[in-house]
Amino acid sequence: MQTETTPTDLTLSRTTWRKSSHSGSGDQCVEVAALPGNGRAVRDSKDPDGPALLFSAAEWRTLLDAVR
């Protein structure tokens, strides 16, 4: 049986966050971090210490399919 690590097990402050190279300098964008198991975390670039949305790999794929 394969066990998937859940994002809640992680310390997000140690995660590498990235934002689009198309983002301006106004901090009006989101940042995305890769998580183990191909999940993702998303946060507001204006509030890096604030909450993050956590997505499993399947949820992330569903989100990307919906916005494309």
mmCIF file of the N, C-alpha and C atoms, coordinates in Angstrom:
data_MODEL
# 
_entry.id   MODEL 
# 
loop_
_atom_site.group_PDB 
_atom_site.id 
_atom_site.type_symbol 
_atom_site.label_atom_id 
_atom_site.label_alt_id 
_atom_site.label_comp_id 
_atom_site.label_asym_id 
_atom_site.label_entity_id 
_atom_site.label_seq_id 
_atom_site.pdbx_PDB_ins_code 
_atom_site.Cartn_x 
_atom_site.Cartn_y 
_atom_site.Cartn_z 
_atom_site.occupancy 
_atom_site.B_iso_or_equiv 
_atom_site.pdbx_formal_charge 
_atom_site.auth_seq_id 
_atom_site.auth_comp_id 
_atom_site.auth_asym_id 
_atom_site.auth_atom_id 
_atom_site.pdbx_PDB_model_num 
ATOM 1   N N  . MET A 1 1  ? 0.843   -1.178 0.000   1.00 0.00 ? 1  MET A N  1 
ATOM 2   C CA . MET A 1 1  ? 0.000   0.000  0.000   1.00 0.00 ? 1  MET A CA 1 
ATOM 3   C C  . MET A 1 1  ? 0.886   1.237  0.000   1.00 0.00 ? 1  MET A C  1 
ATOM 4   N N  . GLN A 1 2  ? 0.562   2.188  -0.874  1.00 0.00 ? 2  GLN A N  1 
ATOM 5   C CA . GLN A 1 2  ? 1.335   3.422  -0.978  1.00 0.00 ? 2  GLN A CA 1 
ATOM 6   C C  . GLN A 1 2  ? 0.703   4.490  -0.099  1.00 0.00 ? 2  GLN A C  1 
ATOM 7   N N  . THR A 1 3  ? 1.511   5.156  0.689   1.00 0.00 ? 3  THR A N  1 
ATOM 8   C CA . THR A 1 3  ? 1.035   6.226  1.556   1.00 0.00 ? 3  THR A CA 1 
ATOM 9   C C  . THR A 1 3  ? 1.482   7.557  0.988   1.00 0.00 ? 3  THR A C  1 
ATOM 10  N N  . GLU A 1 4  ? 0.551   8.480  0.838   1.00 0.00 ? 4  GLU A N  1 
ATOM 11  C CA . GLU A 1 4  ? 0.874   9.811  0.323   1.00 0.00 ? 4  GLU A CA 1 
ATOM 12  C C  . GLU A 1 4  ? 1.082   10.754 1.498   1.00 0.00 ? 4  GLU A C  1 
ATOM 13  N N  . THR A 1 5  ? 2.175   11.500 1.465   1.00 0.00 ? 5  THR A N  1 
ATOM 14  C CA . THR A 1 5  ? 2.439   12.497 2.499   1.00 0.00 ? 5  THR A CA 1 
ATOM 15  C C  . THR A 1 5  ? 1.475   13.654 2.309   1.00 0.00 ? 5  THR A C  1 
ATOM 16  N N  . THR A 1 6  ? 0.816   14.041 3.360   1.00 0.00 ? 6  THR A N  1 
ATOM 17  C CA . THR A 1 6  ? -0.117  15.151 3.256   1.00 0.00 ? 6  THR A CA 1 
ATOM 18  C C  . THR A 1 6  ? 0.612   16.461 3.506   1.00 0.00 ? 6  THR A C  1 
ATOM 19  N N  . PRO A 1 7  ? 0.211   17.524 2.814   1.00 0.00 ? 7  PRO A N  1 
ATOM 20  C CA . PRO A 1 7  ? 0.868   18.820 2.998   1.00 0.00 ? 7  PRO A CA 1 
ATOM 21  C C  . PRO A 1 7  ? 0.827   19.319 4.433   1.00 0.00 ? 7  PRO A C  1 
ATOM 22  N N  . THR A 1 8  ? -0.157  18.904 5.209   1.00 0.00 ? 8  THR A N  1 
ATOM 23  C CA . THR A 1 8  ? -0.248  19.376 6.586   1.00 0.00 ? 8  THR A CA 1 
ATOM 24  C C  . THR A 1 8  ? 0.886   18.839 7.449   1.00 0.00 ? 8  THR A C  1 
ATOM 25  N N  . ASP A 1 9  ? 1.611   17.840 6.959   1.00 0.00 ? 9  ASP A N  1 
ATOM 26  C CA . ASP A 1 9  ? 2.749   17.295 7.702   1.00 0.00 ? 9  ASP A CA 1 
ATOM 27  C C  . ASP A 1 9  ? 4.006   18.150 7.529   1.00 0.00 ? 9  ASP A C  1 
ATOM 28  N N  . LEU A 1 10 ? 3.953   19.142 6.700   1.00 0.00 ? 10 LEU A N  1 
ATOM 29  C CA . LEU A 1 10 ? 5.147   19.900 6.334   1.00 0.00 ? 10 LEU A CA 1 
ATOM 30  C C  . LEU A 1 10 ? 5.229   21.238 7.042   1.00 0.00 ? 10 LEU A C  1 
ATOM 31  N N  . THR A 1 11 ? 6.424   21.734 7.149   1.00 0.00 ? 11 THR A N  1 
ATOM 32  C CA . THR A 1 11 ? 6.635   23.105 7.600   1.00 0.00 ? 11 THR A CA 1 
ATOM 33  C C  . THR A 1 11 ? 6.778   23.958 6.351   1.00 0.00 ? 11 THR A C  1 
ATOM 34  N N  . LEU A 1 12 ? 5.755   24.728 6.028   1.00 0.00 ? 12 LEU A N  1 
ATOM 35  C CA . LEU A 1 12 ? 5.753   25.480 4.774   1.00 0.00 ? 12 LEU A CA 1 
ATOM 36  C C  . LEU A 1 12 ? 6.790   26.592 4.756   1.00 0.00 ? 12 LEU A C  1 
ATOM 37  N N  . SER A 1 13 ? 7.252   27.027 5.913   1.00 0.00 ? 13 SER A N  1 
ATOM 38  C CA . SER A 1 13 ? 8.261   28.089 5.925   1.00 0.00 ? 13 SER A CA 1 
ATOM 39  C C  . SER A 1 13 ? 9.583   27.628 5.328   1.00 0.00 ? 13 SER A C  1 
ATOM 40  N N  . ARG A 1 14 ? 9.813   26.326 5.270   1.00 0.00 ? 14 ARG A N  1 
ATOM 41  C CA . ARG A 1 14 ? 11.049  25.793 4.693   1.00 0.00 ? 14 ARG A CA 1 
ATOM 42  C C  . ARG A 1 14 ? 10.889  25.433 3.220   1.00 0.00 ? 14 ARG A C  1 
ATOM 43  N N  . THR A 1 15 ? 9.715   25.656 2.681   1.00 0.00 ? 15 THR A N  1 
ATOM 44  C CA . THR A 1 15 ? 9.410   25.305 1.300   1.00 0.00 ? 15 THR A CA 1 
ATOM 45  C C  . THR A 1 15 ? 9.878   26.411 0.365   1.00 0.00 ? 15 THR A C  1 
ATOM 46  N N  . THR A 1 16 ? 10.317  26.049 -0.828  1.00 0.00 ? 16 THR A N  1 
ATOM 47  C CA . THR A 1 16 ? 10.702  27.035 -1.837  1.00 0.00 ? 16 THR A CA 1 
ATOM 48  C C  . THR A 1 16 ? 9.451   27.494 -2.574  1.00 0.00 ? 16 THR A C  1 
ATOM 49  N N  . TRP A 1 17 ? 9.175   28.780 -2.491  1.00 0.00 ? 17 TRP A N  1 
ATOM 50  C CA . TRP A 1 17 ? 7.998   29.364 -3.133  1.00 0.00 ? 17 TRP A CA 1 
ATOM 51  C C  . TRP A 1 17 ? 8.415   30.020 -4.439  1.00 0.00 ? 17 TRP A C  1 
ATOM 52  N N  . ARG A 1 18 ? 7.561   29.922 -5.448  1.00 0.00 ? 18 ARG A N  1 
ATOM 53  C CA . ARG A 1 18 ? 7.848   30.514 -6.759  1.00 0.00 ? 18 ARG A CA 1 
ATOM 54  C C  . ARG A 1 18 ? 6.635   31.299 -7.241  1.00 0.00 ? 18 ARG A C  1 
ATOM 55  N N  . LYS A 1 19 ? 6.926   32.364 -7.998  1.00 0.00 ? 19 LYS A N  1 
ATOM 56  C CA . LYS A 1 19 ? 5.834   33.080 -8.657  1.00 0.00 ? 19 LYS A CA 1 
ATOM 57  C C  . LYS A 1 19 ? 6.197   33.277 -10.110 1.00 0.00 ? 19 LYS A C  1 
ATOM 58  N N  . SER A 1 20 ? 5.226   33.582 -10.913 1.00 0.00 ? 20 SER A N  1 
ATOM 59  C CA . SER A 1 20 ? 5.414   33.705 -12.351 1.00 0.00 ? 20 SER A CA 1 
ATOM 60  C C  . SER A 1 20 ? 6.422   34.798 -12.691 1.00 0.00 ? 20 SER A C  1 
ATOM 61  N N  . SER A 1 21 ? 7.217   34.541 -13.710 1.00 0.00 ? 21 SER A N  1 
ATOM 62  C CA . SER A 1 21 ? 8.149   35.564 -14.192 1.00 0.00 ? 21 SER A CA 1 
ATOM 63  C C  . SER A 1 21 ? 7.393   36.716 -14.844 1.00 0.00 ? 21 SER A C  1 
ATOM 64  N N  . HIS A 1 22 ? 6.114   36.520 -15.123 1.00 0.00 ? 22 HIS A N  1 
ATOM 65  C CA . HIS A 1 22 ? 5.277   37.576 -15.708 1.00 0.00 ? 22 HIS A CA 1 
ATOM 66  C C  . HIS A 1 22 ? 4.700   38.506 -14.643 1.00 0.00 ? 22 HIS A C  1 
ATOM 67  N N  . SER A 1 23 ? 4.927   38.187 -13.381 1.00 0.00 ? 23 SER A N  1 
ATOM 68  C CA . SER A 1 23 ? 4.408   39.008 -12.289 1.00 0.00 ? 23 SER A CA 1 
ATOM 69  C C  . SER A 1 23 ? 5.174   40.316 -12.220 1.00 0.00 ? 23 SER A C  1 
ATOM 70  N N  . GLY A 1 24 ? 4.458   41.366 -11.905 1.00 0.00 ? 24 GLY A N  1 
ATOM 71  C CA . GLY A 1 24 ? 5.104   42.656 -11.734 1.00 0.00 ? 24 GLY A CA 1 
ATOM 72  C C  . GLY A 1 24 ? 5.705   42.769 -10.346 1.00 0.00 ? 24 GLY A C  1 
ATOM 73  N N  . SER A 1 25 ? 6.123   43.958 -9.997  1.00 0.00 ? 25 SER A N  1 
ATOM 74  C CA . SER A 1 25 ? 6.744   44.175 -8.690  1.00 0.00 ? 25 SER A CA 1 
ATOM 75  C C  . SER A 1 25 ? 5.728   44.591 -7.637  1.00 0.00 ? 25 SER A C  1 
ATOM 76  N N  . GLY A 1 26 ? 4.435   44.614 -7.984  1.00 0.00 ? 26 GLY A N  1 
ATOM 77  C CA . GLY A 1 26 ? 3.411   45.079 -7.057  1.00 0.00 ? 26 GLY A CA 1 
ATOM 78  C C  . GLY A 1 26 ? 2.922   44.052 -6.063  1.00 0.00 ? 26 GLY A C  1 
ATOM 79  N N  . ASP A 1 27 ? 3.501   42.860 -6.060  1.00 0.00 ? 27 ASP A N  1 
ATOM 80  C CA . ASP A 1 27 ? 3.098   41.799 -5.138  1.00 0.00 ? 27 ASP A CA 1 
ATOM 81  C C  . ASP A 1 27 ? 1.609   41.479 -5.223  1.00 0.00 ? 27 ASP A C  1 
ATOM 82  N N  . GLN A 1 28 ? 1.052   41.553 -6.420  1.00 0.00 ? 28 GLN A N  1 
ATOM 83  C CA . GLN A 1 28 ? -0.359  41.230 -6.606  1.00 0.00 ? 28 GLN A CA 1 
ATOM 84  C C  . GLN A 1 28 ? -0.480  39.906 -7.346  1.00 0.00 ? 28 GLN A C  1 
ATOM 85  N N  . CYS A 1 29 ? 0.078   38.890 -6.753  1.00 0.00 ? 29 CYS A N  1 
ATOM 86  C CA . CYS A 1 29 ? 0.047   37.587 -7.402  1.00 0.00 ? 29 CYS A CA 1 
ATOM 87  C C  . CYS A 1 29 ? 0.068   36.502 -6.337  1.00 0.00 ? 29 CYS A C  1 
ATOM 88  N N  . VAL A 1 30 ? 0.025   35.275 -6.795  1.00 0.00 ? 30 VAL A N  1 
ATOM 89  C CA . VAL A 1 30 ? 0.124   34.143 -5.887  1.00 0.00 ? 30 VAL A CA 1 
ATOM 90  C C  . VAL A 1 30 ? 1.474   33.477 -6.064  1.00 0.00 ? 30 VAL A C  1 
ATOM 91  N N  . GLU A 1 31 ? 1.891   32.758 -5.046  1.00 0.00 ? 31 GLU A N  1 
ATOM 92  C CA . GLU A 1 31 ? 3.114   31.970 -5.098  1.00 0.00 ? 31 GLU A CA 1 
ATOM 93  C C  . GLU A 1 31 ? 2.726   30.504 -4.934  1.00 0.00 ? 31 GLU A C  1 
ATOM 94  N N  . VAL A 1 32 ? 3.478   29.637 -5.596  1.00 0.00 ? 32 VAL A N  1 
ATOM 95  C CA . VAL A 1 32 ? 3.199   28.203 -5.564  1.00 0.00 ? 32 VAL A CA 1 
ATOM 96  C C  . VAL A 1 32 ? 4.441   27.466 -5.088  1.00 0.00 ? 32 VAL A C  1 
ATOM 97  N N  . ALA A 1 33 ? 4.238   26.464 -4.261  1.00 0.00 ? 33 ALA A N  1 
ATOM 98  C CA . ALA A 1 33 ? 5.333   25.622 -3.777  1.00 0.00 ? 33 ALA A CA 1 
ATOM 99  C C  . ALA A 1 33 ? 5.012   24.162 -4.064  1.00 0.00 ? 33 ALA A C  1 
ATOM 100 N N  . ALA A 1 34 ? 6.013   23.431 -4.520  1.00 0.00 ? 34 ALA A N  1 
ATOM 101 C CA . ALA A 1 34 ? 5.859   21.991 -4.733  1.00 0.00 ? 34 ALA A CA 1 
ATOM 102 C C  . ALA A 1 34 ? 5.960   21.276 -3.391  1.00 0.00 ? 34 ALA A C  1 
ATOM 103 N N  . LEU A 1 35 ? 5.132   20.260 -3.228  1.00 0.00 ? 35 LEU A N  1 
ATOM 104 C CA . LEU A 1 35 ? 5.116   19.461 -2.007  1.00 0.00 ? 35 LEU A CA 1 
ATOM 105 C C  . LEU A 1 35 ? 5.401   18.004 -2.350  1.00 0.00 ? 35 LEU A C  1 
ATOM 106 N N  . PRO A 1 36 ? 5.848   17.224 -1.398  1.00 0.00 ? 36 PRO A N  1 
ATOM 107 C CA . PRO A 1 36 ? 6.060   15.799 -1.663  1.00 0.00 ? 36 PRO A CA 1 
ATOM 108 C C  . PRO A 1 36 ? 4.778   15.148 -2.185  1.00 0.00 ? 36 PRO A C  1 
ATOM 109 N N  . GLY A 1 37 ? 4.929   14.192 -3.071  1.00 0.00 ? 37 GLY A N  1 
ATOM 110 C CA . GLY A 1 37 ? 3.763   13.535 -3.649  1.00 0.00 ? 37 GLY A CA 1 
ATOM 111 C C  . GLY A 1 37 ? 3.132   14.343 -4.762  1.00 0.00 ? 37 GLY A C  1 
ATOM 112 N N  . ASN A 1 38 ? 3.836   15.352 -5.265  1.00 0.00 ? 38 ASN A N  1 
ATOM 113 C CA . ASN A 1 38 ? 3.380   16.224 -6.351  1.00 0.00 ? 38 ASN A CA 1 
ATOM 114 C C  . ASN A 1 38 ? 2.206   17.115 -5.978  1.00 0.00 ? 38 ASN A C  1 
ATOM 115 N N  . GLY A 1 39 ? 1.959   17.305 -4.694  1.00 0.00 ? 39 GLY A N  1 
ATOM 116 C CA . GLY A 1 39 ? 0.960   18.265 -4.267  1.00 0.00 ? 39 GLY A CA 1 
ATOM 117 C C  . GLY A 1 39 ? 1.513   19.679 -4.411  1.00 0.00 ? 39 GLY A C  1 
ATOM 118 N N  . ARG A 1 40 ? 0.681   20.664 -4.145  1.00 0.00 ? 40 ARG A N  1 
ATOM 119 C CA . ARG A 1 40 ? 1.096   22.057 -4.243  1.00 0.00 ? 40 ARG A CA 1 
ATOM 120 C C  . ARG A 1 40 ? 0.483   22.860 -3.102  1.00 0.00 ? 40 ARG A C  1 
ATOM 121 N N  . ALA A 1 41 ? 1.180   23.918 -2.732  1.00 0.00 ? 41 ALA A N  1 
ATOM 122 C CA . ALA A 1 41 ? 0.673   24.908 -1.785  1.00 0.00 ? 41 ALA A CA 1 
ATOM 123 C C  . ALA A 1 41 ? 0.634   26.238 -2.521  1.00 0.00 ? 41 ALA A C  1 
ATOM 124 N N  . VAL A 1 42 ? -0.391  27.034 -2.256  1.00 0.00 ? 42 VAL A N  1 
ATOM 125 C CA . VAL A 1 42 ? -0.567  28.334 -2.911  1.00 0.00 ? 42 VAL A CA 1 
ATOM 126 C C  . VAL A 1 42 ? -0.807  29.373 -1.822  1.00 0.00 ? 42 VAL A C  1 
ATOM 127 N N  . ARG A 1 43 ? -0.125  30.525 -1.951  1.00 0.00 ? 43 ARG A N  1 
ATOM 128 C CA . ARG A 1 43 ? -0.317  31.598 -0.978  1.00 0.00 ? 43 ARG A CA 1 
ATOM 129 C C  . ARG A 1 43 ? -0.301  32.947 -1.684  1.00 0.00 ? 43 ARG A C  1 
ATOM 130 N N  . ASP A 1 44 ? -0.768  33.964 -0.976  1.00 0.00 ? 44 ASP A N  1 
ATOM 131 C CA . ASP A 1 44 ? -0.779  35.341 -1.459  1.00 0.00 ? 44 ASP A CA 1 
ATOM 132 C C  . ASP A 1 44 ? 0.617   35.926 -1.269  1.00 0.00 ? 44 ASP A C  1 
ATOM 133 N N  . SER A 1 45 ? 1.195   36.466 -2.330  1.00 0.00 ? 45 SER A N  1 
ATOM 134 C CA . SER A 1 45 ? 2.558   37.005 -2.237  1.00 0.00 ? 45 SER A CA 1 
ATOM 135 C C  . SER A 1 45 ? 2.651   38.212 -1.301  1.00 0.00 ? 45 SER A C  1 
ATOM 136 N N  . LYS A 1 46 ? 1.537   38.905 -1.074  1.00 0.00 ? 46 LYS A N  1 
ATOM 137 C CA . LYS A 1 46 ? 1.543   40.056 -0.166  1.00 0.00 ? 46 LYS A CA 1 
ATOM 138 C C  . LYS A 1 46 ? 1.589   39.633 1.298   1.00 0.00 ? 46 LYS A C  1 
ATOM 139 N N  . ASP A 1 47 ? 1.256   38.374 1.569   1.00 0.00 ? 47 ASP A N  1 
ATOM 140 C CA . ASP A 1 47 ? 1.172   37.896 2.947   1.00 0.00 ? 47 ASP A CA 1 
ATOM 141 C C  . ASP A 1 47 ? 1.874   36.544 3.075   1.00 0.00 ? 47 ASP A C  1 
ATOM 142 N N  . PRO A 1 48 ? 3.205   36.522 2.939   1.00 0.00 ? 48 PRO A N  1 
ATOM 143 C CA . PRO A 1 48 ? 3.919   35.249 2.950   1.00 0.00 ? 48 PRO A CA 1 
ATOM 144 C C  . PRO A 1 48 ? 3.821   34.481 4.269   1.00 0.00 ? 48 PRO A C  1 
ATOM 145 N N  . ASP A 1 49 ? 3.481   35.153 5.352   1.00 0.00 ? 49 ASP A N  1 
ATOM 146 C CA . ASP A 1 49 ? 3.315   34.465 6.629   1.00 0.00 ? 49 ASP A CA 1 
ATOM 147 C C  . ASP A 1 49 ? 1.865   34.082 6.899   1.00 0.00 ? 49 ASP A C  1 
ATOM 148 N N  . GLY A 1 50 ? 0.992   34.418 5.951   1.00 0.00 ? 50 GLY A N  1 
ATOM 149 C CA . GLY A 1 50 ? -0.427  34.107 6.100   1.00 0.00 ? 50 GLY A CA 1 
ATOM 150 C C  . GLY A 1 50 ? -0.744  32.674 5.710   1.00 0.00 ? 50 GLY A C  1 
ATOM 151 N N  . PRO A 1 51 ? -2.025  32.374 5.594   1.00 0.00 ? 51 PRO A N  1 
ATOM 152 C CA . PRO A 1 51 ? -2.439  31.006 5.286   1.00 0.00 ? 51 PRO A CA 1 
ATOM 153 C C  . PRO A 1 51 ? -2.096  30.607 3.854   1.00 0.00 ? 51 PRO A C  1 
ATOM 154 N N  . ALA A 1 52 ? -2.024  29.312 3.637   1.00 0.00 ? 52 ALA A N  1 
ATOM 155 C CA . ALA A 1 52 ? -1.784  28.759 2.305   1.00 0.00 ? 52 ALA A CA 1 
ATOM 156 C C  . ALA A 1 52 ? -2.877  27.750 1.994   1.00 0.00 ? 52 ALA A C  1 
ATOM 157 N N  . LEU A 1 53 ? -3.248  27.678 0.725   1.00 0.00 ? 53 LEU A N  1 
ATOM 158 C CA . LEU A 1 53 ? -4.158  26.634 0.266   1.00 0.00 ? 53 LEU A CA 1 
ATOM 159 C C  . LEU A 1 53 ? -3.322  25.419 -0.083  1.00 0.00 ? 53 LEU A C  1 
ATOM 160 N N  . LEU A 1 54 ? -3.725  24.249 0.373   1.00 0.00 ? 54 LEU A N  1 
ATOM 161 C CA . LEU A 1 54 ? -2.975  23.023 0.143   1.00 0.00 ? 54 LEU A CA 1 
ATOM 162 C C  . LEU A 1 54 ? -3.762  22.107 -0.783  1.00 0.00 ? 54 LEU A C  1 
ATOM 163 N N  . PHE A 1 55 ? -3.094  21.595 -1.812  1.00 0.00 ? 55 PHE A N  1 
ATOM 164 C CA . PHE A 1 55 ? -3.728  20.742 -2.810  1.00 0.00 ? 55 PHE A CA 1 
ATOM 165 C C  . PHE A 1 55 ? -2.968  19.428 -2.926  1.00 0.00 ? 55 PHE A C  1 
ATOM 166 N N  . SER A 1 56 ? -3.690  18.324 -2.957  1.00 0.00 ? 56 SER A N  1 
ATOM 167 C CA . SER A 1 56 ? -3.061  17.044 -3.283  1.00 0.00 ? 56 SER A CA 1 
ATOM 168 C C  . SER A 1 56 ? -2.725  17.072 -4.774  1.00 0.00 ? 56 SER A C  1 
ATOM 169 N N  . ALA A 1 57 ? -1.974  16.091 -5.249  1.00 0.00 ? 57 ALA A N  1 
ATOM 170 C CA . ALA A 1 57 ? -1.625  16.036 -6.671  1.00 0.00 ? 57 ALA A CA 1 
ATOM 171 C C  . ALA A 1 57 ? -2.881  15.977 -7.536  1.00 0.00 ? 57 ALA A C  1 
ATOM 172 N N  . ALA A 1 58 ? -3.849  15.162 -7.151  1.00 0.00 ? 58 ALA A N  1 
ATOM 173 C CA . ALA A 1 58 ? -5.090  15.033 -7.928  1.00 0.00 ? 58 ALA A CA 1 
ATOM 174 C C  . ALA A 1 58 ? -5.883  16.339 -7.922  1.00 0.00 ? 58 ALA A C  1 
ATOM 175 N N  . GLU A 1 59 ? -5.955  16.997 -6.780  1.00 0.00 ? 59 GLU A N  1 
ATOM 176 C CA . GLU A 1 59 ? -6.669  18.275 -6.695  1.00 0.00 ? 59 GLU A CA 1 
ATOM 177 C C  . GLU A 1 59 ? -5.983  19.336 -7.545  1.00 0.00 ? 59 GLU A C  1 
ATOM 178 N N  . TRP A 1 60 ? -4.652  19.354 -7.540  1.00 0.00 ? 60 TRP A N  1 
ATOM 179 C CA . TRP A 1 60 ? -3.897  20.331 -8.328  1.00 0.00 ? 60 TRP A CA 1 
ATOM 180 C C  . TRP A 1 60 ? -4.165  20.128 -9.818  1.00 0.00 ? 60 TRP A C  1 
ATOM 181 N N  . ARG A 1 61 ? -4.142  18.863 -10.273 1.00 0.00 ? 61 ARG A N  1 
ATOM 182 C CA . ARG A 1 61 ? -4.433  18.572 -11.686 1.00 0.00 ? 61 ARG A CA 1 
ATOM 183 C C  . ARG A 1 61 ? -5.838  19.028 -12.051 1.00 0.00 ? 61 ARG A C  1 
ATOM 184 N N  . THR A 1 62 ? -6.801  18.789 -11.179 1.00 0.00 ? 62 THR A N  1 
ATOM 185 C CA . THR A 1 62 ? -8.180  19.211 -11.431 1.00 0.00 ? 62 THR A CA 1 
ATOM 186 C C  . THR A 1 62 ? -8.271  20.724 -11.536 1.00 0.00 ? 62 THR A C  1 
ATOM 187 N N  . LEU A 1 63 ? -7.597  21.436 -10.650 1.00 0.00 ? 63 LEU A N  1 
ATOM 188 C CA . LEU A 1 63 ? -7.594  22.900 -10.694 1.00 0.00 ? 63 LEU A CA 1 
ATOM 189 C C  . LEU A 1 63 ? -6.988  23.400 -11.997 1.00 0.00 ? 63 LEU A C  1 
ATOM 190 N N  . LEU A 1 64 ? -5.836  22.867 -12.381 1.00 0.00 ? 64 LEU A N  1 
ATOM 191 C CA . LEU A 1 64 ? -5.190  23.304 -13.621 1.00 0.00 ? 64 LEU A CA 1 
ATOM 192 C C  . LEU A 1 64 ? -6.055  23.010 -14.838 1.00 0.00 ? 64 LEU A C  1 
ATOM 193 N N  . ASP A 1 65 ? -6.688  21.848 -14.866 1.00 0.00 ? 65 ASP A N  1 
ATOM 194 C CA . ASP A 1 65 ? -7.587  21.515 -15.976 1.00 0.00 ? 65 ASP A CA 1 
ATOM 195 C C  . ASP A 1 65 ? -8.748  22.496 -16.053 1.00 0.00 ? 65 ASP A C  1 
ATOM 196 N N  . ALA A 1 66 ? -9.249  22.932 -14.903 1.00 0.00 ? 66 ALA A N  1 
ATOM 197 C CA . ALA A 1 66 ? -10.387 23.851 -14.866 1.00 0.00 ? 66 ALA A CA 1 
ATOM 198 C C  . ALA A 1 66 ? -10.023 25.255 -15.337 1.00 0.00 ? 66 ALA A C  1 
ATOM 199 N N  . VAL A 1 67 ? -8.806  25.705 -15.067 1.00 0.00 ? 67 VAL A N  1 
ATOM 200 C CA . VAL A 1 67 ? -8.438  27.076 -15.436 1.00 0.00 ? 67 VAL A CA 1 
ATOM 201 C C  . VAL A 1 67 ? -7.839  27.180 -16.831 1.00 0.00 ? 67 VAL A C  1 
ATOM 202 N N  . ARG A 1 68 ? -7.531  26.061 -17.445 1.00 0.00 ? 68 ARG A N  1 
ATOM 203 C CA . ARG A 1 68 ? -6.954  26.102 -18.800 1.00 0.00 ? 68 ARG A CA 1 
ATOM 204 C C  . ARG A 1 68 ? -7.993  26.311 -19.840 1.00 0.00 ? 68 ARG A C  1 
# 
